[in-house]
């Protein structure tokens, strides 16, 4: 009930608009948070994450993350020019061997944890994960989620603030909404619709960047096999059942392979 009231309020204020998602065409309600505010929140959250993390800034793994990130970013901007053309991409590698995770904030501020690399195994596998995370950012899933969470929490003013101006709980909710950063407390998981959409669009991004999209199937199978740690990564938080996910990936594969072929790959 509260949620419906809050949505009605948002609509009455003209703060939310029903739009459709690029590529998949899903109808959704998304806040009219200005893109500049969204991007600034991404910058703030990213600098906070960087200041509290041990970063790897050279070496083959670091270079691999840069290479894949840049290639996927080019394709994301070609396929979804708005809002992606306003992104200022950045890719960090965080030295946490126990954390099998990755995320991307608004503006393309992306992180990969070293604990993910044994699961991704090779560049095609890592491209599948980075494509998925980058798709969340490009499709503005964090802002869509923030539209819901912020309405629920009753602090619409968040949209006009930077993280530094917020109370601790506002910051937590906002950062979690933007990134799925579970380490900040109770994670606010992306919805199944968002996860499925990030799987599909991420698959196309990776394929367009010249990475074999078929690697996604083995990757998500290894990821599921690695689940069950103390803090399951966002990557698995609200996913449809594993079988559904693999079936979906197979259904999207002909389109992905077509994109891969056009990018110079050999299906
Ligand atoms: Zn996800």
Boltz pocket constraint, residues with backbone or C-beta under 6 A from the ligand:
constraints:
  - pocket:
      binder: B
      contacts: [[A, 132], [A, 133], [A, 136], [A, 190], [A, 194], [A, 195], [A, 198], [A, 234], [A, 235]]
      max_distance: 6.0
